[in-house]
Structure formats: C-alpha cells, structure tokens
Amino acid sequence: MQLLKLTWEKCIKKGKVFLNRMKKLSNCTEKPQNKEMQERNLTLEGCIWMGEVFLNQMKKLLNGSEKQQNKDMQ
C-alpha cells in the first residue's frame, strides 16, 4: 500500500509539471518540442492508468470491508 502511495504521489508531481508546460505552450511563451511532448503525454497516460488501477484496488478493499461488516452484523 505504501508503494502505491509513493507511486501515486510521483504521478501527481509529473502531472503538475506537464500541466505547467502545457500552460506555457498555450500562452506561446515556449516553443513546442514534439518528441518531448509525446514522451510527457505517454508519461501522463501511464500515470492516469496507474491512478485508475489504484482507485479500483481501493474500491475493492472498501467493498470487501463493507461485506465483512455486513457479515458480522448477521
């Protein structure tokens, strides 16, 4: 669980860097660099995918604990 948290934090940090770069590009203060942007886009897609996996795991864990609580109540 700790590893997932660290990975998620790293992804958020990379996402913020990417977002700042996109803001600069949209303001025309920086010239686009196609290869770099493609690499960053792939990184962001990977982070989004990992975030979805993490979210699904959390939902499953929560659902399992809820089922256990319901079982205990019966």
Secondary structure, DSSP 8 states (H G I E B T S, - for coil): -HHHHHHHHHHHHHHHHHHHHHHHHHTTSS---HHHHHHHHHHHHHHHHHHHHHHHHHHHHHHHHHHHHHHHH-
